[in-house]
Structure formats: structure tokens, C-alpha cells
């Protein structure tokens, strides 16, 4: 059963990393669930301090991820349409990966620009607001990715620390 929990937890950790880029998956909270499932194994003792701290970090990043694009958009004079355009641009980049990794950077910006232009902003205002929305998106994405990768490191560290208990047949 421990191996099943280990595999499921690892899949959730990887899902958390993917969720850093996909707006439909809550990256760090998903990664935290992976850490929680790892702690449910019989081989690894449950560390409630570890789970509480990582859970609070995941929750804080989840909340801040919604605030950062709003702050960036408002600071640069943008609207909700720009933020929606950024998200649509990201979805386009993922569904049609024509430009590869560059597409994940360029499509959200184009989406924000189109959203602002459709919101009846002049070109200069739309460009400035699109940049703010895009900057907020990049900041939030980077923060989620960073926390998710740290969760991966913590997961691997915990699994490695208790490897003999997780895989007794290999280490006996």
C-alpha cells in the first residue's frame, strides 16, 4: 500500500508542477496533497508541523496567485478583460503548442492585448495594460512553479530519508 501512496503522491506532485502553468489545476495545493498522501504511508511518520507549514504556503500562494495579476493589471491601467485575455492566451498556447515554450510567454501577452482592445481601450493604453496583466501572470506563474518544485524536492527528500522503510526488500 505504501508503494501505491508513493506513486499517487508523486503523480500529484508532478500535477502540481503542471498546474503552475495550467489555469484549471491548482498547482501548489495539488502538490501539497501529494505531500499529504506521502505522509499517509506506514513507512513515513506523519509530521504535522511539516504538513501545516507546507499547507499554509500552498494556500498563501493560491490566494496570492489571484491577487498578483489583478494588482499588475490595475497598476498598468488594465481591466478584467485583459486578465481574461491572458488566461485565454495561455489556453491557446497549451492547446496549440506551435511556438513551443515561447508560446507560453507570447500568447498570454497577445490575449491580454486583444482583451484590452476589445474592452475599447486605445492602442497605447491596451499595450500598457496588457503588459501589466502579462507581468502579473508571469509573476504568479513563477511563484507557483517555484513552490511546486520545492514541494517536489521535499517529496523526494522525505522518500529518500525513509527509503529503507518504503522498500524493505531492496535494503534488507
N, CA and C atoms as an extended XYZ file, in Angstrom:
516
Properties=species:S:1:pos:R:3:atomname:S:1:resname:S:1:resid:I:1 pbc="F F F"
N         0.827       -1.194        0.000 N   UNK     1
C         0.000        0.000        0.000 CA  UNK     1
C         0.871        1.258        0.000 C   UNK     1
N         2.030        1.166        0.663 N   UNK     2
C         2.929        2.310        0.707 CA  UNK     2
C         3.402        2.703       -0.683 C   UNK     2
N         3.676        1.705       -1.521 N   UNK     3
C         4.142        1.986       -2.880 CA  UNK     3
C         3.043        2.699       -3.662 C   UNK     3
N         1.795        2.286       -3.472 N   UNK     4
C         0.675        2.946       -4.136 CA  UNK     4
C         0.589        4.409       -3.704 C   UNK     4
N         0.716        4.655       -2.401 N   UNK     5
C         0.700        6.031       -1.895 CA  UNK     5
C         1.877        6.835       -2.435 C   UNK     5
N         3.028        6.214       -2.512 N   UNK     6
C         4.227        6.875       -3.035 CA  UNK     6
C         4.006        7.289       -4.494 C   UNK     6
N         3.481        6.387       -5.294 N   UNK     7
C         3.242        6.669       -6.714 CA  UNK     7
C         2.160        7.727       -6.880 C   UNK     7
N         1.069        7.581       -6.145 N   UNK     8
C        -0.020        8.563       -6.230 CA  UNK     8
C         0.457        9.943       -5.777 C   UNK     8
N         1.206        9.989       -4.692 N   UNK     9
C         1.741       11.262       -4.212 CA  UNK     9
C         2.661       11.902       -5.237 C   UNK     9
N         3.511       11.090       -5.867 N   UNK    10
C         4.435       11.601       -6.879 CA  UNK    10
C         3.677       12.141       -8.089 C   UNK    10
N         2.626       11.447       -8.500 N   UNK    11
C         1.801       11.921       -9.626 CA  UNK    11
C         1.157       13.266       -9.271 C   UNK    11
N         0.697       13.393       -8.042 N   UNK    12
C         0.096       14.665       -7.622 CA  UNK    12
C         1.134       15.784       -7.553 C   UNK    12
N         2.329       15.461       -7.124 N   UNK    13
C         3.406       16.457       -7.102 CA  UNK    13
C         3.686       16.936       -8.534 C   UNK    13
N         3.791       15.990       -9.473 N   UNK    14
C         4.007       16.362      -10.874 CA  UNK    14
C         2.817       17.161      -11.415 C   UNK    14
N         1.604       16.774      -10.996 N   UNK    15
C         0.415       17.538      -11.376 CA  UNK    15
C         0.469       18.957      -10.838 C   UNK    15
N         1.050       19.121       -9.663 N   UNK    16
C         1.212       20.461       -9.102 CA  UNK    16
C         2.150       21.312       -9.942 C   UNK    16
N         3.199       20.695      -10.459 N   UNK    17
C         4.131       21.437      -11.319 CA  UNK    17
C         3.435       21.828      -12.619 C   UNK    17
N         2.707       20.882      -13.210 N   UNK    18
C         1.954       21.186      -14.431 CA  UNK    18
C         0.892       22.247      -14.135 C   UNK    18
N         0.281       22.155      -12.957 N   UNK    19
C        -0.735       23.127      -12.556 CA  UNK    19
C        -0.196       24.530      -12.362 C   UNK    19
N         1.109       24.673      -12.294 N   UNK    20
C         1.698       26.005      -12.220 CA  UNK    20
C         1.448       26.775      -13.513 C   UNK    20
N         1.279       26.043      -14.612 N   UNK    21
C         1.087       26.670      -15.914 CA  UNK    21
C        -0.359       26.580      -16.404 C   UNK    21
N        -1.061       25.537      -16.007 N   UNK    22
C        -2.454       25.355      -16.445 CA  UNK    22
C        -3.405       26.019      -15.459 C   UNK    22
N        -4.245       26.911      -15.934 N   UNK    23
C        -5.149       27.601      -15.009 CA  UNK    23
C        -6.241       26.702      -14.408 C   UNK    23
N        -6.451       25.514      -14.972 N   UNK    24
C        -7.506       24.641      -14.456 CA  UNK    24
C        -7.052       23.783      -13.278 C   UNK    24
N        -5.733       23.682      -13.068 N   UNK    25
C        -5.200       22.884      -11.964 CA  UNK    25
C        -4.586       23.803      -10.910 C   UNK    25
N        -4.964       23.619       -9.651 N   UNK    26
C        -4.358       24.435       -8.589 CA  UNK    26
C        -2.981       23.875       -8.225 C   UNK    26
N        -1.926       24.390       -8.826 N   UNK    27
C        -0.570       23.865       -8.692 CA  UNK    27
C        -0.108       23.513       -7.291 C   UNK    27
N         0.261       24.501       -6.466 N   UNK    28
C         0.776       24.181       -5.130 CA  UNK    28
C        -0.206       23.395       -4.237 C   UNK    28
N        -1.507       23.690       -4.234 N   UNK    29
C        -2.394       22.848       -3.418 CA  UNK    29
C        -2.393       21.385       -3.871 C   UNK    29
N        -2.310       21.154       -5.163 N   UNK    30
C        -2.253       19.786       -5.675 CA  UNK    30
C        -0.955       19.107       -5.233 C   UNK    30
N         0.141       19.846       -5.304 N   UNK    31
C         1.419       19.322       -4.825 CA  UNK    31
C         1.385       19.024       -3.336 C   UNK    31
N         0.707       19.885       -2.571 N   UNK    32
C         0.595       19.665       -1.131 CA  UNK    32
C        -0.167       18.375       -0.841 C   UNK    32
N        -1.201       18.100       -1.617 N   UNK    33
C        -1.942       16.841       -1.441 CA  UNK    33
C        -1.004       15.659       -1.685 C   UNK    33
N        -0.075       15.808       -2.628 N   UNK    34
C         0.935       14.766       -2.850 CA  UNK    34
C         1.792       14.556       -1.613 C   UNK    34
N         2.186       15.650       -0.954 N   UNK    35
C         2.952       15.534        0.300 CA  UNK    35
C         2.111       14.878        1.397 C   UNK    35
N         0.843       15.228        1.448 N   UNK    36
C        -0.064       14.643        2.438 CA  UNK    36
C        -0.190       13.137        2.219 C   UNK    36
N        -0.372       12.723        0.992 N   UNK    37
C        -0.513       11.292        0.690 CA  UNK    37
C         0.773       10.545        1.026 C   UNK    37
N         1.918       11.167        0.771 N   UNK    38
C         3.186       10.537        1.148 CA  UNK    38
C         3.240       10.311        2.659 C   UNK    38
N         2.712       11.256        3.414 N   UNK    39
C         2.745       11.120        4.875 CA  UNK    39
C         1.745       10.075        5.381 C   UNK    39
N         0.852        9.619        4.528 N   UNK    40
C        -0.110        8.587        4.926 CA  UNK    40
C         0.473        7.181        4.863 C   UNK    40
N         1.675        7.070        4.300 N   UNK    41
C         2.305        5.754        4.251 CA  UNK    41
C         2.676        5.317        5.668 C   UNK    41
N         2.742        4.025        5.858 N   UNK    42
C         3.148        3.498        7.163 CA  UNK    42
C         4.643        3.692        7.395 C   UNK    42
N         5.398        3.793        6.320 N   UNK    43
C         6.857        3.899        6.426 CA  UNK    43
C         7.321        5.285        6.873 C   UNK    43
N         6.536        6.298        6.545 N   UNK    44
C         6.947        7.673        6.853 CA  UNK    44
C         6.062        8.214        7.967 C   UNK    44
N         6.662        8.613        9.081 N   UNK    45
C         5.860        9.161       10.177 CA  UNK    45
C         5.232       10.498        9.779 C   UNK    45
N         4.011       10.707       10.218 N   UNK    46
C         3.309       11.940        9.908 CA  UNK    46
C         3.907       13.083       10.718 C   UNK    46
N         4.351       14.103       10.016 N   UNK    47
C         4.926       15.288       10.635 CA  UNK    47
C         3.923       16.430       10.455 C   UNK    47
N         3.135       16.678       11.494 N   UNK    48
C         2.064       17.668       11.387 CA  UNK    48
C         2.598       19.082       11.213 C   UNK    48
N         3.762       19.388       11.777 N   UNK    49
C         4.352       20.718       11.573 CA  UNK    49
C         4.710       20.909       10.100 C   UNK    49
N         5.324       19.909        9.526 N   UNK    50
C         5.709       19.949        8.115 CA  UNK    50
C         4.477       20.137        7.235 C   UNK    50
N         3.437       19.349        7.502 N   UNK    51
C         2.218       19.440        6.688 CA  UNK    51
C         1.495       20.769        6.882 C   UNK    51
N         1.500       21.282        8.100 N   UNK    52
C         0.840       22.568        8.364 CA  UNK    52
C         1.573       23.708        7.661 C   UNK    52
N         2.878       23.733        7.779 N   UNK    53
C         3.653       24.815        7.155 CA  UNK    53
C         3.540       24.758        5.630 C   UNK    53
N         3.716       23.577        5.058 N   UNK    54
C         3.617       23.465        3.603 CA  UNK    54
C         2.185       23.743        3.127 C   UNK    54
N         1.207       23.347        3.920 N   UNK    55
C        -0.187       23.632        3.587 CA  UNK    55
C        -0.479       25.126        3.594 C   UNK    55
N         0.048       25.828        4.591 N   UNK    56
C        -0.142       27.278        4.647 CA  UNK    56
C         0.564       27.978        3.486 C   UNK    56
N         1.731       27.483        3.118 N   UNK    57
C         2.442       28.047        1.964 CA  UNK    57
C         1.622       27.828        0.691 C   UNK    57
N         1.112       26.617        0.517 N   UNK    58
C         0.293       26.319       -0.671 CA  UNK    58
C        -0.949       27.204       -0.720 C   UNK    58
N        -1.596       27.381        0.414 N   UNK    59
C        -2.794       28.221        0.484 CA  UNK    59
C        -2.450       29.681        0.191 C   UNK    59
N        -1.355       30.168        0.772 N   UNK    60
C        -0.950       31.555        0.544 CA  UNK    60
C        -0.634       31.801       -0.926 C   UNK    60
N         0.085       30.877       -1.551 N   UNK    61
C         0.431       31.036       -2.968 CA  UNK    61
C        -0.834       30.982       -3.820 C   UNK    61
N        -1.764       30.123       -3.447 N   UNK    62
C        -3.034       30.009       -4.172 CA  UNK    62
C        -3.787       31.341       -4.137 C   UNK    62
N        -3.847       31.966       -2.975 N   UNK    63
C        -4.547       33.246       -2.818 CA  UNK    63
C        -3.787       34.365       -3.532 C   UNK    63
N        -2.477       34.427       -3.322 N   UNK    64
C        -1.661       35.480       -3.923 CA  UNK    64
C        -1.674       35.381       -5.444 C   UNK    64
N        -1.798       34.171       -5.971 N   UNK    65
C        -1.815       33.984       -7.417 CA  UNK    65
C        -2.981       34.725       -8.065 C   UNK    65
N        -4.068       34.881       -7.354 N   UNK    66
C        -5.197       35.631       -7.899 CA  UNK    66
C        -5.025       37.132       -7.688 C   UNK    66
N        -4.294       37.517       -6.669 N   UNK    67
C        -4.110       38.937       -6.372 CA  UNK    67
C        -3.049       39.586       -7.258 C   UNK    67
N        -1.980       38.863       -7.587 N   UNK    68
C        -0.868       39.454       -8.342 CA  UNK    68
C        -1.293       39.936       -9.735 C   UNK    68
N        -1.994       39.125      -10.539 N   UNK    69
C        -2.408       39.638      -11.851 CA  UNK    69
C        -3.349       40.844      -11.741 C   UNK    69
N        -4.207       40.833      -10.738 N   UNK    70
C        -5.120       41.967      -10.545 CA  UNK    70
C        -4.320       43.224      -10.235 C   UNK    70
N        -3.338       43.092       -9.334 N   UNK    71
C        -2.513       44.244       -8.971 CA  UNK    71
C        -1.712       44.739      -10.179 C   UNK    71
N        -1.129       43.812      -10.943 N   UNK    72
C        -0.365       44.195      -12.129 CA  UNK    72
C        -1.230       44.881      -13.168 C   UNK    72
N        -2.418       44.337      -13.384 N   UNK    73
C        -3.322       44.916      -14.370 CA  UNK    73
C        -3.785       46.299      -13.937 C   UNK    73
N        -4.182       46.429      -12.683 N   UNK    74
C        -4.671       47.722      -12.195 CA  UNK    74
C        -3.547       48.763      -12.180 C   UNK    74
N        -2.352       48.339      -11.793 N   UNK    75
C        -1.221       49.272      -11.737 CA  UNK    75
C        -0.904       49.842      -13.120 C   UNK    75
N        -1.105       49.048      -14.155 N   UNK    76
C        -0.817       49.492      -15.507 CA  UNK    76
C        -2.076       49.945      -16.249 C   UNK    76
N        -3.184       50.143      -15.528 N   UNK    77
C        -4.401       50.695      -16.121 CA  UNK    77
C        -5.252       49.707      -16.887 C   UNK    77
N        -5.146       48.450      -16.578 N   UNK    78
C        -5.890       47.426      -17.310 CA  UNK    78
C        -7.240       47.106      -16.705 C   UNK    78
N        -7.901       46.159      -17.333 N   UNK    79
C        -9.243       45.764      -16.914 CA  UNK    79
C        -9.321       44.250      -16.755 C   UNK    79
N       -10.488       43.813      -16.346 N   UNK    80
C       -10.744       42.379      -16.216 CA  UNK    80
C       -10.618       41.683      -17.580 C   UNK    80
N       -10.963       42.388      -18.621 N   UNK    81
C       -10.871       41.820      -19.975 CA  UNK    81
C        -9.425       41.437      -20.309 C   UNK    81
N        -8.487       42.217      -19.856 N   UNK    82
C        -7.078       41.900      -20.084 CA  UNK    82
C        -6.662       40.639      -19.360 C   UNK    82
N        -7.158       40.474      -18.134 N   UNK    83
C        -6.833       39.262      -17.373 CA  UNK    83
C        -7.460       38.031      -18.015 C   UNK    83
N        -8.687       38.166      -18.478 N   UNK    84
C        -9.350       37.048      -19.153 CA  UNK    84
C        -8.609       36.715      -20.443 C   UNK    84
N        -8.191       37.754      -21.167 N   UNK    85
C        -7.418       37.544      -22.385 CA  UNK    85
C        -6.110       36.818      -22.120 C   UNK    85
N        -5.457       37.141      -20.994 N   UNK    86
C        -4.220       36.461      -20.623 CA  UNK    86
C        -4.465       34.971      -20.431 C   UNK    86
N        -5.538       34.636      -19.732 N   UNK    87
C        -5.868       33.231      -19.483 CA  UNK    87
C        -6.205       32.510      -20.785 C   UNK    87
N        -6.975       33.155      -21.639 N   UNK    88
C        -7.322       32.548      -22.928 CA  UNK    88
C        -6.054       32.338      -23.763 C   UNK    88
N        -5.155       33.310      -23.736 N   UNK    89
C        -3.888       33.177      -24.449 CA  UNK    89
C        -3.086       31.992      -23.960 C   UNK    89
N        -3.088       31.766      -22.647 N   UNK    90
C        -2.374       30.627      -22.082 CA  UNK    90
C        -2.998       29.312      -22.557 C   UNK    90
N        -4.314       29.260      -22.561 N   UNK    91
C        -5.001       28.049      -23.025 CA  UNK    91
C        -4.659       27.780      -24.497 C   UNK    91
N        -4.623       28.825      -25.305 N   UNK    92
C        -4.257       28.671      -26.724 CA  UNK    92
C        -2.837       28.121      -26.834 C   UNK    92
N        -1.935       28.650      -26.019 N   UNK    93
C        -0.541       28.192      -26.051 CA  UNK    93
C        -0.420       26.719      -25.695 C   UNK    93
N        -1.273       26.252      -24.801 N   UNK    94
C        -1.209       24.855      -24.368 CA  UNK    94
C        -1.890       23.929      -25.377 C   UNK    94
N        -3.030       24.363      -25.902 N   UNK    95
C        -3.777       23.532      -26.848 CA  UNK    95
C        -3.074       23.474      -28.203 C   UNK    95
N        -2.502       24.585      -28.642 N   UNK    96
C        -1.807       24.655      -29.926 CA  UNK    96
C        -0.343       25.040      -29.679 C   UNK    96
N         0.478       24.075      -29.311 N   UNK    97
C         1.869       24.392      -28.941 CA  UNK    97
C         2.775       24.634      -30.147 C   UNK    97
N         2.323       25.478      -31.062 N   UNK    98
C         3.068       25.746      -32.286 CA  UNK    98
C         4.412       26.414      -31.984 C   UNK    98
N         4.424       27.344      -31.070 N   UNK    99
C         5.642       28.089      -30.768 CA  UNK    99
C         6.447       27.478      -29.627 C   UNK    99
N         6.046       26.314      -29.163 N   UNK   100
C         6.765       25.646      -28.079 CA  UNK   100
C         6.720       26.448      -26.789 C   UNK   100
N         7.813       26.439      -26.048 N   UNK   101
C         7.882       27.138      -24.762 CA  UNK   101
C         7.726       28.648      -24.955 C   UNK   101
N         8.140       29.161      -26.105 N   UNK   102
C         7.990       30.584      -26.393 CA  UNK   102
C         6.507       30.969      -26.448 C   UNK   102
N         5.675       30.032      -26.891 N   UNK   103
C         4.240       30.293      -26.966 CA  UNK   103
C         3.610       30.554      -25.616 C   UNK   103
N         4.127       29.901      -24.578 N   UNK   104
C         3.588       30.114      -23.233 CA  UNK   104
C         3.881       31.537      -22.762 C   UNK   104
N         4.891       32.151      -23.337 N   UNK   105
C         5.221       33.534      -22.985 CA  UNK   105
C         4.464       34.525      -23.864 C   UNK   105
N         4.383       34.258      -25.161 N   UNK   106
C         3.825       35.241      -26.092 CA  UNK   106
C         2.289       35.245      -26.138 C   UNK   106
N         1.660       34.058      -26.091 N   UNK   107
C         0.204       34.006      -26.220 CA  UNK   107
C        -0.544       34.698      -25.078 C   UNK   107
N        -0.132       34.564      -23.819 N   UNK   108
C        -0.832       35.322      -22.776 CA  UNK   108
C        -0.753       36.837      -22.989 C   UNK   108
N         0.395       37.314      -23.474 N   UNK   109
C         0.517       38.747      -23.756 CA  UNK   109
C        -0.439       39.160      -24.868 C   UNK   109
N        -0.475       38.379      -25.957 N   UNK   110
C        -1.377       38.673      -27.072 CA  UNK   110
C        -2.829       38.631      -26.596 C   UNK   110
N        -3.145       37.639      -25.765 N   UNK   111
C        -4.503       37.534      -25.226 CA  UNK   111
C        -4.882       38.746      -24.400 C   UNK   111
N        -3.955       39.220      -23.574 N   UNK   112
C        -4.229       40.409      -22.759 CA  UNK   112
C        -4.425       41.633      -23.646 C   UNK   112
N        -3.607       41.758      -24.664 N   UNK   113
C        -3.713       42.893      -25.589 CA  UNK   113
C        -5.058       42.876      -26.310 C   UNK   113
N        -5.436       41.722      -26.832 N   UNK   114
C        -6.722       41.603      -27.526 CA  UNK   114
C        -7.871       41.886      -26.551 C   UNK   114
N        -7.769       41.349      -25.335 N   UNK   115
C        -8.808       41.611      -24.335 CA  UNK   115
C        -8.966       43.092      -24.044 C   UNK   115
N        -7.854       43.796      -23.929 N   UNK   116
C        -7.918       45.239      -23.669 CA  UNK   116
C        -8.464       46.004      -24.869 C   UNK   116
N        -8.057       45.587      -26.071 N   UNK   117
C        -8.572       46.258      -27.274 CA  UNK   117
C       -10.073       46.020      -27.430 C   UNK   117
N       -10.530       44.827      -27.097 N   UNK   118
C       -11.966       44.543      -27.149 CA  UNK   118
C       -12.720       45.299      -26.059 C   UNK   118
N       -12.010       45.686      -25.031 N   UNK   119
C       -12.606       46.462      -23.941 CA  UNK   119
C       -12.653       47.953      -24.288 C   UNK   119
N       -12.367       48.279      -25.535 N   UNK   120
C       -12.424       49.617      -26.090 CA  UNK   120
C       -11.316       50.549      -25.590 C   UNK   120
N       -10.187       49.994      -25.280 N   UNK   121
C        -9.050       50.831      -24.892 CA  UNK   121
C        -8.285       51.231      -26.153 C   UNK   121
N        -7.667       52.426      -26.133 N   UNK   122
C        -6.845       52.811      -27.269 CA  UNK   122
C        -5.587       51.933      -27.278 C   UNK   122
N        -4.853       51.941      -28.367 N   UNK   123
C        -3.713       51.030      -28.518 CA  UNK   123
C        -2.652       51.218      -27.430 C   UNK   123
N        -2.332       52.458      -27.122 N   UNK   124
C        -1.289       52.712      -26.133 CA  UNK   124
C        -1.721       52.214      -24.753 C   UNK   124
N        -2.947       52.510      -24.361 N   UNK   125
C        -3.468       52.053      -23.073 CA  UNK   125
C        -3.575       50.532      -23.044 C   UNK   125
N        -4.040       49.951      -24.152 N   UNK   126
C        -4.180       48.490      -24.233 CA  UNK   126
C        -2.827       47.806      -24.118 C   UNK   126
N        -1.817       48.359      -24.776 N   UNK   127
C        -0.481       47.775      -24.716 CA  UNK   127
C         0.085       47.853      -23.296 C   UNK   127
N        -0.091       48.986      -22.661 N   UNK   128
C         0.394       49.161      -21.292 CA  UNK   128
C        -0.335       48.218      -20.333 C   UNK   128
N        -1.659       48.135      -20.454 N   UNK   129
C        -2.447       47.259      -19.592 CA  UNK   129
C        -2.131       45.782      -19.858 C   UNK   129
N        -1.933       45.446      -21.130 N   UNK   130
C        -1.587       44.059      -21.479 CA  UNK   130
C        -0.247       43.690      -20.860 C   UNK   130
N         0.692       44.624      -20.872 N   UNK   131
C         1.985       44.366      -20.251 CA  UNK   131
C         1.818       44.142      -18.745 C   UNK   131
N         0.987       44.943      -18.095 N   UNK   132
C         0.744       44.774      -16.653 CA  UNK   132
C         0.094       43.451      -16.338 C   UNK   132
N        -0.902       43.085      -17.120 N   UNK   133
C        -1.581       41.814      -16.925 CA  UNK   133
C        -0.628       40.653      -17.169 C   UNK   133
N         0.150       40.762      -18.198 N   UNK   134
C         1.119       39.729      -18.540 CA  UNK   134
C         2.192       39.614      -17.458 C   UNK   134
N         2.668       40.734      -16.956 N   UNK   135
C         3.675       40.736      -15.897 CA  UNK   135
C         3.122       40.079      -14.629 C   UNK   135
N         1.873       40.392      -14.312 N   UNK   136
C         1.228       39.747      -13.162 CA  UNK   136
C         1.087       38.254      -13.359 C   UNK   136
N         0.721       37.857      -14.560 N   UNK   137
C         0.600       36.438      -14.877 CA  UNK   137
C         1.943       35.728      -14.723 C   UNK   137
N         3.001       36.314      -15.278 N   UNK   138
C         4.323       35.698      -15.181 CA  UNK   138
C         4.788       35.591      -13.736 C   UNK   138
N         4.548       36.619      -12.953 N   UNK   139
C         4.954       36.603      -11.546 CA  UNK   139
C         4.228       35.498      -10.790 C   UNK   139
N         2.914       35.408      -10.990 N   UNK   140
C         2.136       34.362      -10.319 CA  UNK   140
C         2.552       32.971      -10.764 C   UNK   140
N         2.781       32.803      -12.049 N   UNK   141
C         3.204       31.506      -12.580 CA  UNK   141
C         4.566       31.112      -12.028 C   UNK   141
N         5.494       32.055      -11.985 N   UNK   142
C         6.818       31.768      -11.453 CA  UNK   142
C         6.732       31.367       -9.982 C   UNK   142
N         5.922       32.075       -9.217 N   UNK   143
C         5.771       31.766       -7.799 CA  UNK   143
C         5.200       30.360       -7.607 C   UNK   143
N         4.154       30.029       -8.371 N   UNK   144
C         3.558       28.691       -8.278 CA  UNK   144
C         4.552       27.610       -8.679 C   UNK   144
N         5.287       27.861       -9.751 N   UNK   145
C         6.270       26.894      -10.222 CA  UNK   145
C         7.363       26.684       -9.175 C   UNK   145
N         7.847       27.770       -8.608 N   UNK   146
C         8.898       27.690       -7.598 CA  UNK   146
C         8.450       26.863       -6.396 C   UNK   146
N         7.270       27.142       -5.886 N   UNK   147
C         6.757       26.399       -4.731 CA  UNK   147
C         6.524       24.939       -5.098 C   UNK   147
N         6.009       24.682       -6.286 N   UNK   148
C         5.759       23.302       -6.714 CA  UNK   148
C         7.053       22.508       -6.857 C   UNK   148
N         8.093       23.136       -7.356 N   UNK   149
C         9.385       22.450       -7.477 CA  UNK   149
C         9.985       22.206       -6.092 C   UNK   149
N         9.809       23.156       -5.190 N   UNK   150
C        10.268       22.951       -3.802 CA  UNK   150
C         9.520       21.779       -3.175 C   UNK   150
N         8.211       21.687       -3.427 N   UNK   151
C         7.433       20.553       -2.917 CA  UNK   151
C         7.962       19.242       -3.503 C   UNK   151
N         8.342       19.244       -4.768 N   UNK   152
C         8.937       18.050       -5.373 CA  UNK   152
C        10.221       17.674       -4.639 C   UNK   152
N        11.050       18.666       -4.367 N   UNK   153
C        12.284       18.407       -3.627 CA  UNK   153
C        12.016       17.854       -2.240 C   UNK   153
N        11.023       18.403       -1.552 N   UNK   154
C        10.663       17.908       -0.220 CA  UNK   154
C        10.137       16.481       -0.291 C   UNK   154
N         9.343       16.200       -1.314 N   UNK   155
C         8.799       14.859       -1.512 CA  UNK   155
C         9.928       13.851       -1.701 C   UNK   155
N        10.835       14.181       -2.604 N   UNK   156
C        11.961       13.284       -2.880 CA  UNK   156
C        12.824       13.120       -1.633 C   UNK   156
N        13.044       14.207       -0.918 N   UNK   157
C        13.858       14.164        0.299 CA  UNK   157
C        13.242       13.242        1.355 C   UNK   157
N        11.932       13.386        1.566 N   UNK   158
C        11.241       12.531        2.546 CA  UNK   158
C        11.276       11.073        2.111 C   UNK   158
N        11.001       10.827        0.835 N   UNK   159
C        11.012        9.445        0.340 CA  UNK   159
C        12.410        8.844        0.443 C   UNK   159
N        13.427        9.639        0.168 N   UNK   160
C        14.798        9.141        0.241 CA  UNK   160
C        15.194        8.866        1.694 C   UNK   160
N        14.782        9.751        2.583 N   UNK   161
C        15.113        9.586        4.002 CA  UNK   161
C        14.555        8.281        4.560 C   UNK   161
N        13.379        7.889        4.109 N   UNK   162
C        12.726        6.674        4.613 CA  UNK   162
C        12.718        5.558        3.563 C   UNK   162
N        13.690        5.565        2.660 N   UNK   163
C        13.737        4.577        1.570 CA  UNK   163
C        13.807        3.145        2.092 C   UNK   163
N        14.520        2.928        3.189 N   UNK   164
C        14.641        1.562        3.715 CA  UNK   164
C        13.315        1.052        4.246 C   UNK   164
N        12.517        1.935        4.823 N   UNK   165
C        11.202        1.536        5.311 CA  UNK   165
C        10.203        1.391        4.159 C   UNK   165
N        10.365        2.218        3.111 N   UNK   166
C         9.470        2.140        1.957 CA  UNK   166
C         9.744        0.907        1.097 C   UNK   166
N        11.025        0.551        0.978 N   UNK   167
C        11.422       -0.567        0.131 CA  UNK   167
C        12.246       -1.565        0.948 C   UNK   167
N        11.622       -2.247        1.904 N   UNK   168
C        12.396       -3.127        2.785 CA  UNK   168
C        13.042       -4.308        2.053 C   UNK   168
N        12.472       -4.742        0.951 N   UNK   169
C        13.008       -5.901        0.245 CA  UNK   169
C        14.310       -5.568       -0.467 C   UNK   169
N        14.494       -4.290       -0.814 N   UNK   170
C        15.696       -3.875       -1.506 CA  UNK   170
C        16.850       -3.555       -0.544 C   UNK   170
N        16.503       -3.206        0.697 N   UNK   171
C        17.513       -2.738        1.630 CA  UNK   171
C        17.712       -3.683        2.829 C   UNK   171
N        17.204       -4.914        2.740 N   UNK   172
C        17.380       -5.828        3.881 CA  UNK   172
C        18.498       -6.806        3.659 C   UNK   172
